[in-house]
Amino acid sequence: MSEATEAAETRDGMWQCVCGNGWWNKNARSTCEGCGRWKCSRCQKINEVDVEECAKCKCWKCSRCQKINEVDVEECAKCGETRTMWRCLDCKRFNDQYAISCEGCERWRCPLCLHINEVDAGECAGDGCGCPKDAEPEG
């Protein structure tokens, strides 16, 4: 185990975070109270505070209840919160909620109706939308 990215197992099934200030119950707690890093319940990878997706297996942490969810579900199994990342229907890649274009295939998501459009489309093809590719989100 790499000291910079993994936790050290200690007695009684508890794990100490690399920050030295937080502990995890091996089967329950997923977020370190000391530094905020989180442990993926699927692969046990310790992930940085500011990432929603596990760097190793791509499971995701719910922003509301902190439950670790499988990669192929878009609603949290515990609280029903929708994943903040959006999934491209073409290449199946998850993208940051604020990204307009998919990092995998460059299709673009309409900022108004959230329809996923072809790369070369200048206007949104979503039902009745028709807004230009560079439209500003409402609100």
N, C-alpha and C positions, 0 to 999 in steps of 0.2 A: 504494500500500500504506500502511496505517495503521501508524505506528511502534509503537503500543501493542499491536497484535495480530498483526503479521506479522514474518517474519524477513527480513533483508537478504541478498540473494545476494552471494556473494563469489567469488573465483577458485577454480578447480579443482573446480567443482561443489559446493562446501560452502556451507552457509547458517549465518549467525550469528543466534542467538536475540536477541530484544530485551533480554534480561537482560544481554547482553554477556559472559557467562561460559560459554556453551555453543555447540556447533556440531553441525550435522546433516549427514550425507552426504545429498545430494539424493535418492537412491533407496533408502537403507537405514535409518539410525537415525531413530526416530520420537519419542524422548523426549530433551529437553535435559538434559544431565548437570549443568548449572549451576543450573537452577531447577525442573526437573521438568515444564515445559510440554510438550505433545506436539503433533506435526504430523500431521494427517490425511493419509494416503497417497493418498486419493481426490481431495480438493479442495484440499489444501495449507493449510487453515485451521490456525492456531496456537490450541490450546485450553488452558485453565487446568488446573492440576495435579489438582484435585479433581473433575473431571468425567469420566465414562466415555464419554459420547456427544458426537460432534462437533457443535458449535453450528451449523454450516452445512449439512452433508449427512446428519447423524445416524448415520454409521458409529460403531462402538464399539471401545474399547481394552480388550483382555483384561487382567484384573487379575493374572494369573499370568505370562504371557510378554511382555506389552506389544504384541502384534501388533494392528494395526488391521484390523478385520473389517467386511464389508459389513453394512448395516442389517438385511437380511432373514435373516441366519443367527443362530442362538442358541448355537452351539458354536464355539469358536475353531478356525480352520482350521489353526493350528500345533500347539496343545497339547491341544485338546479340552475345555478349561475351559468350563463353561456360563456364559452371560452372567449377571451379577449382577442385572440388571434383569429384571422380568417383563413379558410382553406380554399385554395384554387381548385376549381372543379376539373381542370384539365390535367395538371401535373400532380395534384393532391398535396402540394406543399403548403405548410402553414406559414403565414406571413404576419408580421406585426400589425396590430389593429389600425395603425395610422398610415401604413404603406398603401400607396395607390396601385403600384405595379407589383406583380408576383415576381419574387426573386428567382424562381425556377424557370418560368416560361415567358415572362414579361406581359402576360395578359393583364388587363387593368380592371380594378374594381371601381364602379361609379361611387363617388363620394355622397351622392344624394339618395339613390335607391339601392345601392350595394350589389347591383347586378355585375357579374364577371363578364367582361367584354373581350373580344378578339384583340390582338396586339395592334393591328392596323386600323381598328375602328376609331373614327374621329368623334362619333357621338354614341351615347349609350343606347344599347338595343333592348334595355329593360322595358317592360310593359308601360307604354305611355310616357316614358321618361324623356329620351332624346337629348339630354343635356350634353354639352361638350366635354371632352376628355379632361380638360383643365378646369372644370367647374369647382367652385369652392363649396365645402360642406356647409349645410345649413346649421344654424344655431350658434 
